[in-house]
């Protein structure tokens, strides 16, 4: 009798762990393959930014979105496994205490959408299983969303690679400059900074070199032209000045070798020719460039 009870319990546990609606979601989402594809694309993105001689914000945003979506899949997988273990433990406890017949909980081929025991278990117990079904649905959607974001990243990399020849021509036209020992800025950045400051009053600060910065500021190829101070939104006059400065940079990009600008959570990359594009939320007024115009040069 005891051996028969344990055999039936093993069937229940196996069914819980192998039910298509739970464990099948992991094999269907192919998370290890998804991670491998994302890792490969991340390497390709890094190589492209090196070829393009600097940050490509559209590419960074696409990469960030893909990584966030993939991380969500991983978190939901952990949550789902924890919930699955809890339901399995509940089934084992209920069975051992004689609270239910194992055959009433699951058949080996059953799934969560056809549980015959939901009414039998009562509201509290049914809630556990309904919660598990919701987690399954969320994990499946997250996996689809992650696949979609990774596909977008792949398409964007393909688009940028298609423009490689014209970018190489652009790079050759302006050549490569290293920062000078005095200012820590390239001569091109110094020229652009001086030209901007001769055209626009700068009642607030101008920040350029940022030692240790992994981006253009650390390479001496970027300056921030502040339109306010203290992390505040600029007033109407300053906003208009920032708009005019950004437009000046676009109009004179070819003359001075300007690479891209960022202003008001939008960026304009002269290399891609895509015009103004929205930048993903970086989390604040300054991080989103609402209070300053960022200018990078080739």
Short mmCIF file of the C-alpha atoms (twelve columns), coordinates in Angstrom:
data_MODEL
# 
_entry.id   MODEL 
# 
loop_
_atom_site.group_PDB 
_atom_site.id 
_atom_site.type_symbol 
_atom_site.label_atom_id 
_atom_site.label_alt_id 
_atom_site.label_comp_id 
_atom_site.label_asym_id 
_atom_site.label_seq_id 
_atom_site.Cartn_x 
_atom_site.Cartn_y 
_atom_site.Cartn_z 
_atom_site.pdbx_PDB_model_num 
ATOM 1   C CA . UNK A 1   0.000   0.000  0.000   1 
ATOM 2   C CA . UNK A 2   2.775   2.441  0.995   1 
ATOM 3   C CA . UNK A 3   4.758   1.626  -2.158  1 
ATOM 4   C CA . UNK A 4   1.679   2.275  -4.285  1 
ATOM 5   C CA . UNK A 5   1.148   5.624  -2.571  1 
ATOM 6   C CA . UNK A 6   4.746   6.671  -3.247  1 
ATOM 7   C CA . UNK A 7   4.454   5.549  -6.864  1 
ATOM 8   C CA . UNK A 8   1.354   7.685  -7.351  1 
ATOM 9   C CA . UNK A 9   3.103   10.609 -5.636  1 
ATOM 10  C CA . UNK A 10  6.012   10.281 -8.064  1 
ATOM 11  C CA . UNK A 11  3.518   10.472 -10.943 1 
ATOM 12  C CA . UNK A 12  2.033   13.663 -9.485  1 
ATOM 13  C CA . UNK A 13  5.427   15.300 -8.978  1 
ATOM 14  C CA . UNK A 14  6.589   14.310 -12.439 1 
ATOM 15  C CA . UNK A 15  3.406   15.688 -13.946 1 
ATOM 16  C CA . UNK A 16  3.856   18.997 -12.146 1 
ATOM 17  C CA . UNK A 17  7.433   19.326 -13.288 1 
ATOM 18  C CA . UNK A 18  6.828   18.100 -16.819 1 
ATOM 19  C CA . UNK A 19  3.443   19.660 -17.581 1 
ATOM 20  C CA . UNK A 20  3.723   21.243 -21.051 1 
ATOM 21  C CA . UNK A 21  2.389   24.592 -19.864 1 
ATOM 22  C CA . UNK A 22  5.164   24.929 -17.276 1 
ATOM 23  C CA . UNK A 23  8.397   23.252 -18.253 1 
ATOM 24  C CA . UNK A 24  7.620   23.458 -21.957 1 
ATOM 25  C CA . UNK A 25  7.820   27.225 -21.829 1 
ATOM 26  C CA . UNK A 26  11.537  27.021 -21.099 1 
ATOM 27  C CA . UNK A 27  12.393  24.783 -24.011 1 
ATOM 28  C CA . UNK A 28  10.089  26.777 -26.278 1 
ATOM 29  C CA . UNK A 29  11.718  30.085 -25.396 1 
ATOM 30  C CA . UNK A 30  15.180  28.603 -25.967 1 
ATOM 31  C CA . UNK A 31  16.696  31.026 -23.486 1 
ATOM 32  C CA . UNK A 32  20.297  29.716 -23.803 1 
ATOM 33  C CA . UNK A 33  20.103  30.223 -27.574 1 
ATOM 34  C CA . UNK A 34  18.599  33.654 -27.034 1 
ATOM 35  C CA . UNK A 35  21.477  34.611 -24.745 1 
ATOM 36  C CA . UNK A 36  24.044  33.309 -27.213 1 
ATOM 37  C CA . UNK A 37  22.502  35.350 -30.025 1 
ATOM 38  C CA . UNK A 38  22.452  38.473 -27.866 1 
ATOM 39  C CA . UNK A 39  26.101  37.965 -26.877 1 
ATOM 40  C CA . UNK A 40  27.083  37.620 -30.548 1 
ATOM 41  C CA . UNK A 41  25.169  40.765 -31.515 1 
ATOM 42  C CA . UNK A 42  26.716  42.692 -28.613 1 
ATOM 43  C CA . UNK A 43  30.183  41.893 -29.967 1 
ATOM 44  C CA . UNK A 44  29.122  42.978 -33.451 1 
ATOM 45  C CA . UNK A 45  27.722  46.226 -32.040 1 
ATOM 46  C CA . UNK A 46  30.988  46.968 -30.237 1 
ATOM 47  C CA . UNK A 47  32.962  46.346 -33.426 1 
ATOM 48  C CA . UNK A 48  30.647  48.644 -35.390 1 
ATOM 49  C CA . UNK A 49  31.026  51.487 -32.911 1 
ATOM 50  C CA . UNK A 50  34.780  51.126 -33.238 1 
ATOM 51  C CA . UNK A 51  34.482  51.286 -37.041 1 
ATOM 52  C CA . UNK A 52  32.177  54.300 -36.778 1 
ATOM 53  C CA . UNK A 53  34.758  55.987 -34.537 1 
ATOM 54  C CA . UNK A 54  32.432  56.556 -31.613 1 
ATOM 55  C CA . UNK A 55  29.186  55.844 -29.868 1 
ATOM 56  C CA . UNK A 56  26.124  55.054 -31.988 1 
ATOM 57  C CA . UNK A 57  23.218  55.964 -29.729 1 
ATOM 58  C CA . UNK A 58  20.568  54.229 -31.826 1 
ATOM 59  C CA . UNK A 59  22.601  51.038 -31.588 1 
ATOM 60  C CA . UNK A 60  23.159  51.444 -27.860 1 
ATOM 61  C CA . UNK A 61  19.429  51.967 -27.311 1 
ATOM 62  C CA . UNK A 62  18.578  48.855 -29.329 1 
ATOM 63  C CA . UNK A 63  21.148  46.844 -27.408 1 
ATOM 64  C CA . UNK A 64  19.878  48.148 -24.069 1 
ATOM 65  C CA . UNK A 65  16.274  47.272 -24.935 1 
ATOM 66  C CA . UNK A 66  17.286  43.740 -25.945 1 
ATOM 67  C CA . UNK A 67  19.252  43.214 -22.740 1 
ATOM 68  C CA . UNK A 68  16.418  44.504 -20.558 1 
ATOM 69  C CA . UNK A 69  13.902  42.250 -22.283 1 
ATOM 70  C CA . UNK A 70  16.202  39.258 -21.949 1 
ATOM 71  C CA . UNK A 71  16.819  39.999 -18.259 1 
ATOM 72  C CA . UNK A 72  13.064  40.057 -17.686 1 
ATOM 73  C CA . UNK A 73  12.828  36.562 -19.152 1 
ATOM 74  C CA . UNK A 74  15.481  35.373 -16.712 1 
ATOM 75  C CA . UNK A 75  13.740  36.919 -13.709 1 
ATOM 76  C CA . UNK A 76  10.372  35.439 -14.650 1 
ATOM 77  C CA . UNK A 77  12.000  32.058 -15.116 1 
ATOM 78  C CA . UNK A 78  13.303  32.189 -11.551 1 
ATOM 79  C CA . UNK A 79  9.883   33.297 -10.265 1 
ATOM 80  C CA . UNK A 80  8.155   30.550 -12.218 1 
ATOM 81  C CA . UNK A 81  10.466  27.842 -10.939 1 
ATOM 82  C CA . UNK A 82  9.904   29.029 -7.353  1 
ATOM 83  C CA . UNK A 83  6.119   29.005 -7.822  1 
ATOM 84  C CA . UNK A 84  6.301   25.606 -9.464  1 
ATOM 85  C CA . UNK A 85  8.235   24.193 -6.516  1 
ATOM 86  C CA . UNK A 86  5.693   25.693 -4.109  1 
ATOM 87  C CA . UNK A 87  2.783   24.056 -5.922  1 
ATOM 88  C CA . UNK A 88  4.656   20.764 -6.086  1 
ATOM 89  C CA . UNK A 89  5.303   20.921 -2.349  1 
ATOM 90  C CA . UNK A 90  1.667   21.739 -1.720  1 
ATOM 91  C CA . UNK A 91  0.557   18.754 -3.782  1 
ATOM 92  C CA . UNK A 92  2.926   16.433 -1.938  1 
ATOM 93  C CA . UNK A 93  1.794   17.702 1.479   1 
ATOM 94  C CA . UNK A 94  -1.879  17.449 0.596   1 
ATOM 95  C CA . UNK A 95  -1.464  13.952 -0.777  1 
ATOM 96  C CA . UNK A 96  0.579   12.667 2.172   1 
ATOM 97  C CA . UNK A 97  -1.962  14.042 4.622   1 
ATOM 98  C CA . UNK A 98  -4.761  12.324 2.745   1 
ATOM 99  C CA . UNK A 99  -6.307  15.609 1.629   1 
ATOM 100 C CA . UNK A 100 -6.683  14.526 -1.978  1 
ATOM 101 C CA . UNK A 101 -6.235  11.667 -4.336  1 
ATOM 102 C CA . UNK A 102 -3.142  11.986 -6.540  1 
ATOM 103 C CA . UNK A 103 -5.158  11.072 -9.587  1 
ATOM 104 C CA . UNK A 104 -7.345  14.104 -8.987  1 
ATOM 105 C CA . UNK A 105 -4.470  16.574 -9.239  1 
ATOM 106 C CA . UNK A 106 -2.778  15.724 -12.511 1 
ATOM 107 C CA . UNK A 107 -2.537  13.115 -15.157 1 
ATOM 108 C CA . UNK A 108 0.895   12.636 -16.669 1 
ATOM 109 C CA . UNK A 109 -0.276  14.331 -19.859 1 
ATOM 110 C CA . UNK A 110 -2.351  17.010 -18.161 1 
ATOM 111 C CA . UNK A 111 -1.656  20.716 -18.082 1 
ATOM 112 C CA . UNK A 112 -2.580  23.660 -15.887 1 
ATOM 113 C CA . UNK A 113 -5.447  24.756 -18.115 1 
ATOM 114 C CA . UNK A 114 -7.387  21.522 -17.515 1 
ATOM 115 C CA . UNK A 115 -7.009  21.021 -13.753 1 
ATOM 116 C CA . UNK A 116 -10.022 19.123 -12.522 1 
ATOM 117 C CA . UNK A 117 -9.250  20.011 -8.931  1 
ATOM 118 C CA . UNK A 118 -9.560  23.811 -9.054  1 
ATOM 119 C CA . UNK A 119 -13.081 23.772 -7.618  1 
ATOM 120 C CA . UNK A 120 -12.213 20.907 -5.279  1 
ATOM 121 C CA . UNK A 121 -9.225  22.691 -3.783  1 
ATOM 122 C CA . UNK A 122 -11.157 25.813 -2.844  1 
ATOM 123 C CA . UNK A 123 -10.367 29.454 -3.422  1 
ATOM 124 C CA . UNK A 124 -7.059  29.684 -1.555  1 
ATOM 125 C CA . UNK A 125 -5.603  26.582 -3.148  1 
ATOM 126 C CA . UNK A 126 -6.907  27.448 -6.586  1 
ATOM 127 C CA . UNK A 127 -5.222  30.842 -6.304  1 
ATOM 128 C CA . UNK A 128 -1.821  29.138 -6.134  1 
ATOM 129 C CA . UNK A 129 -2.428  27.304 -9.380  1 
ATOM 130 C CA . UNK A 130 -3.981  30.308 -11.114 1 
ATOM 131 C CA . UNK A 131 -0.941  32.336 -10.087 1 
ATOM 132 C CA . UNK A 132 1.278   29.718 -11.654 1 
ATOM 133 C CA . UNK A 133 -0.690  29.891 -14.902 1 
ATOM 134 C CA . UNK A 134 -0.318  33.687 -14.932 1 
ATOM 135 C CA . UNK A 135 3.445   33.361 -14.489 1 
ATOM 136 C CA . UNK A 136 3.573   30.933 -17.395 1 
ATOM 137 C CA . UNK A 137 1.719   33.445 -19.596 1 
ATOM 138 C CA . UNK A 138 3.987   36.310 -18.502 1 
ATOM 139 C CA . UNK A 139 7.124   34.279 -19.136 1 
ATOM 140 C CA . UNK A 140 5.966   33.290 -22.598 1 
ATOM 141 C CA . UNK A 141 5.139   36.913 -23.483 1 
ATOM 142 C CA . UNK A 142 8.486   38.101 -22.092 1 
ATOM 143 C CA . UNK A 143 10.290  35.504 -24.195 1 
ATOM 144 C CA . UNK A 144 8.454   36.696 -27.323 1 
ATOM 145 C CA . UNK A 145 9.211   40.329 -26.471 1 
ATOM 146 C CA . UNK A 146 12.893  39.527 -25.937 1 
ATOM 147 C CA . UNK A 147 13.075  37.720 -29.265 1 
ATOM 148 C CA . UNK A 148 11.495  40.776 -30.882 1 
ATOM 149 C CA . UNK A 149 13.999  43.210 -29.350 1 
ATOM 150 C CA . UNK A 150 16.929  40.981 -30.293 1 
ATOM 151 C CA . UNK A 151 15.621  40.822 -33.872 1 
ATOM 152 C CA . UNK A 152 15.399  44.641 -33.929 1 
ATOM 153 C CA . UNK A 153 19.012  44.866 -32.767 1 
ATOM 154 C CA . UNK A 154 20.055  42.417 -35.465 1 
ATOM 155 C CA . UNK A 155 18.231  44.418 -38.156 1 
ATOM 156 C CA . UNK A 156 19.798  47.681 -36.987 1 
ATOM 157 C CA . UNK A 157 23.281  46.176 -37.076 1 
ATOM 158 C CA . UNK A 158 22.569  44.985 -40.614 1 
ATOM 159 C CA . UNK A 159 21.443  48.498 -41.622 1 
ATOM 160 C CA . UNK A 160 24.590  50.070 -40.190 1 
ATOM 161 C CA . UNK A 161 26.842  47.510 -41.856 1 
ATOM 162 C CA . UNK A 162 25.213  48.358 -45.178 1 
ATOM 163 C CA . UNK A 163 26.446  51.943 -44.727 1 
ATOM 164 C CA . UNK A 164 30.009  50.872 -43.943 1 
ATOM 165 C CA . UNK A 165 31.488  52.163 -47.205 1 
ATOM 166 C CA . UNK A 166 30.081  55.672 -46.886 1 
ATOM 167 C CA . UNK A 167 31.196  55.805 -43.251 1 
ATOM 168 C CA . UNK A 168 34.718  54.771 -44.253 1 
ATOM 169 C CA . UNK A 169 34.709  57.600 -46.787 1 
ATOM 170 C CA . UNK A 170 33.586  60.024 -44.092 1 
ATOM 171 C CA . UNK A 171 36.294  58.824 -41.730 1 
ATOM 172 C CA . UNK A 172 38.928  59.256 -44.417 1 
ATOM 173 C CA . UNK A 173 37.715  62.777 -45.201 1 
ATOM 174 C CA . UNK A 174 38.226  64.028 -41.654 1 
ATOM 175 C CA . UNK A 175 41.103  61.828 -40.591 1 
ATOM 176 C CA . UNK A 176 41.823  60.775 -37.032 1 
ATOM 177 C CA . UNK A 177 42.919  63.230 -34.363 1 
ATOM 178 C CA . UNK A 178 44.376  62.578 -30.935 1 
ATOM 179 C CA . UNK A 179 43.911  64.942 -27.980 1 
ATOM 180 C CA . UNK A 180 46.636  67.488 -27.349 1 
ATOM 181 C CA . UNK A 181 48.544  67.406 -24.098 1 
ATOM 182 C CA . UNK A 182 47.315  70.812 -22.958 1 
ATOM 183 C CA . UNK A 183 43.540  70.813 -23.131 1 
ATOM 184 C CA . UNK A 184 43.042  67.079 -23.508 1 
ATOM 185 C CA . UNK A 185 40.780  67.847 -26.488 1 
ATOM 186 C CA . UNK A 186 41.318  67.163 -30.161 1 
ATOM 187 C CA . UNK A 187 41.967  70.204 -32.325 1 
ATOM 188 C CA . UNK A 188 38.664  69.549 -34.096 1 
ATOM 189 C CA . UNK A 189 36.764  69.711 -30.809 1 
ATOM 190 C CA . UNK A 190 38.566  72.897 -29.817 1 
ATOM 191 C CA . UNK A 191 37.640  74.468 -33.159 1 
ATOM 192 C CA . UNK A 192 33.982  73.451 -32.835 1 
ATOM 193 C CA . UNK A 193 33.790  74.657 -29.229 1 
ATOM 194 C CA . UNK A 194 35.279  78.040 -30.131 1 
ATOM 195 C CA . UNK A 195 32.977  78.422 -33.137 1 
ATOM 196 C CA . UNK A 196 29.887  77.676 -31.048 1 
ATOM 197 C CA . UNK A 197 30.921  80.026 -28.286 1 
ATOM 198 C CA . UNK A 198 31.482  82.800 -30.818 1 
ATOM 199 C CA . UNK A 199 27.931  82.314 -32.136 1 
ATOM 200 C CA . UNK A 200 25.999  81.795 -28.912 1 
ATOM 201 C CA . UNK A 201 26.178  83.434 -25.476 1 
ATOM 202 C CA . UNK A 202 27.022  80.918 -22.771 1 
ATOM 203 C CA . UNK A 203 25.637  82.146 -19.434 1 
ATOM 204 C CA . UNK A 204 26.107  78.651 -18.039 1 
ATOM 205 C CA . UNK A 205 29.083  76.326 -18.093 1 
ATOM 206 C CA . UNK A 206 30.687  74.401 -20.951 1 
ATOM 207 C CA . UNK A 207 32.113  71.016 -19.982 1 
ATOM 208 C CA . UNK A 208 34.357  69.028 -22.292 1 
ATOM 209 C CA . UNK A 209 37.094  66.681 -21.087 1 
ATOM 210 C CA . UNK A 210 35.986  64.039 -18.589 1 
ATOM 211 C CA . UNK A 211 38.950  61.781 -17.712 1 
ATOM 212 C CA . UNK A 212 37.983  58.141 -17.342 1 
ATOM 213 C CA . UNK A 213 34.740  58.528 -19.284 1 
ATOM 214 C CA . UNK A 214 34.394  55.579 -21.717 1 
ATOM 215 C CA . UNK A 215 32.607  57.734 -24.287 1 
ATOM 216 C CA . UNK A 216 33.550  60.773 -26.332 1 
ATOM 217 C CA . UNK A 217 34.180  63.012 -23.296 1 
ATOM 218 C CA . UNK A 218 36.999  60.726 -22.208 1 
ATOM 219 C CA . UNK A 219 38.538  60.864 -25.693 1 
ATOM 220 C CA . UNK A 220 38.505  64.666 -25.833 1 
ATOM 221 C CA . UNK A 221 35.932  64.649 -28.629 1 
ATOM 222 C CA . UNK A 222 32.802  65.990 -26.914 1 
ATOM 223 C CA . UNK A 223 31.548  69.086 -25.115 1 
ATOM 224 C CA . UNK A 224 28.351  69.828 -23.186 1 
ATOM 225 C CA . UNK A 225 26.896  73.305 -23.650 1 
ATOM 226 C CA . UNK A 226 24.691  73.914 -20.607 1 
ATOM 227 C CA . UNK A 227 21.367  75.683 -21.008 1 
ATOM 228 C CA . UNK A 228 20.623  75.770 -17.263 1 
ATOM 229 C CA . UNK A 229 22.316  74.939 -13.978 1 
ATOM 230 C CA . UNK A 230 21.620  72.707 -11.013 1 
ATOM 231 C CA . UNK A 231 19.919  70.005 -13.041 1 
ATOM 232 C CA . UNK A 232 16.916  72.247 -13.755 1 
ATOM 233 C CA . UNK A 233 14.918  72.380 -16.964 1 
ATOM 234 C CA . UNK A 234 15.942  75.404 -19.069 1 
ATOM 235 C CA . UNK A 235 13.510  78.303 -19.319 1 
ATOM 236 C CA . UNK A 236 11.912  79.288 -22.632 1 
ATOM 237 C CA . UNK A 237 14.782  81.602 -23.637 1 
ATOM 238 C CA . UNK A 238 17.442  79.003 -22.880 1 
ATOM 239 C CA . UNK A 239 15.415  76.284 -24.616 1 
ATOM 240 C CA . UNK A 240 15.268  78.445 -27.730 1 
ATOM 241 C CA . UNK A 241 19.025  78.982 -27.527 1 
ATOM 242 C CA . UNK A 242 19.598  75.240 -27.264 1 
ATOM 243 C CA . UNK A 243 17.348  74.627 -30.277 1 
ATOM 244 C CA . UNK A 244 19.284  77.178 -32.290 1 
ATOM 245 C CA . UNK A 245 22.648  75.731 -31.214 1 
ATOM 246 C CA . UNK A 246 21.569  72.220 -32.188 1 
ATOM 247 C CA . UNK A 247 20.361  73.444 -35.576 1 
ATOM 248 C CA . UNK A 248 23.639  75.315 -36.131 1 
ATOM 249 C CA . UNK A 249 25.531  72.074 -35.492 1 
ATOM 250 C CA . UNK A 250 23.417  70.216 -38.046 1 
ATOM 251 C CA . UNK A 251 23.919  72.920 -40.676 1 
ATOM 252 C CA . UNK A 252 27.680  73.114 -40.073 1 
ATOM 253 C CA . UNK A 253 28.377  69.435 -39.418 1 
ATOM 254 C CA . UNK A 254 30.170  68.894 -42.719 1 
ATOM 255 C CA . UNK A 255 32.266  72.034 -42.314 1 
ATOM 256 C CA . UNK A 256 33.518  71.182 -38.836 1 
ATOM 257 C CA . UNK A 257 33.382  67.375 -38.738 1 
ATOM 258 C CA . UNK A 258 30.592  67.141 -36.154 1 
ATOM 259 C CA . UNK A 259 29.652  63.507 -35.541 1 
ATOM 260 C CA . UNK A 260 26.427  63.680 -33.528 1 
ATOM 261 C CA . UNK A 261 24.508  65.913 -31.142 1 
ATOM 262 C CA . UNK A 262 22.102  65.171 -28.293 1 
ATOM 263 C CA . UNK A 263 19.473  67.615 -27.049 1 
ATOM 264 C CA . UNK A 264 16.152  67.198 -25.208 1 
ATOM 265 C CA . UNK A 265 16.287  63.375 -25.190 1 
ATOM 266 C CA . UNK A 266 16.797  63.295 -28.957 1 
ATOM 267 C CA . UNK A 267 19.932  62.679 -30.977 1 
ATOM 268 C CA . UNK A 268 21.025  63.524 -34.497 1 
ATOM 269 C CA . UNK A 269 23.790  61.345 -35.922 1 
ATOM 270 C CA . UNK A 270 25.479  62.748 -39.016 1 
ATOM 271 C CA . UNK A 271 26.932  59.319 -39.883 1 
ATOM 272 C CA . UNK A 272 23.641  57.472 -40.208 1 
ATOM 273 C CA . UNK A 273 21.669  60.254 -41.883 1 
ATOM 274 C CA . UNK A 274 18.533  59.216 -39.979 1 
ATOM 275 C CA . UNK A 275 17.645  62.706 -38.734 1 
ATOM 276 C CA . UNK A 276 16.359  63.350 -35.231 1 
ATOM 277 C CA . UNK A 277 15.594  60.217 -33.213 1 
ATOM 278 C CA . UNK A 278 14.309  59.772 -29.677 1 
ATOM 279 C CA . UNK A 279 16.779  58.492 -27.107 1 
ATOM 280 C CA . UNK A 280 15.712  55.950 -24.502 1 
ATOM 281 C CA . UNK A 281 15.063  57.313 -21.022 1 
ATOM 282 C CA . UNK A 282 18.321  57.627 -19.056 1 
ATOM 283 C CA . UNK A 283 16.518  58.561 -15.843 1 
ATOM 284 C CA . UNK A 284 16.782  62.316 -15.309 1 
ATOM 285 C CA . UNK A 285 16.921  65.837 -16.723 1 
ATOM 286 C CA . UNK A 286 20.691  65.903 -17.188 1 
ATOM 287 C CA . UNK A 287 21.014  62.243 -18.204 1 
ATOM 288 C CA . UNK A 288 18.366  62.825 -20.864 1 
ATOM 289 C CA . UNK A 289 20.118  65.990 -22.061 1 
ATOM 290 C CA . UNK A 290 17.225  68.336 -21.372 1 
ATOM 291 C CA . UNK A 291 19.565  70.902 -19.797 1 
ATOM 292 C CA . UNK A 292 22.489  70.783 -22.225 1 
ATOM 293 C CA . UNK A 293 23.428  70.231 -25.848 1 
ATOM 294 C CA . UNK A 294 25.996  67.469 -26.262 1 
ATOM 295 C CA . UNK A 295 28.254  67.810 -29.305 1 
ATOM 296 C CA . UNK A 296 30.688  65.099 -30.432 1 
ATOM 297 C CA . UNK A 297 33.153  65.338 -33.296 1 
ATOM 298 C CA . UNK A 298 34.790  62.783 -35.560 1 
# 
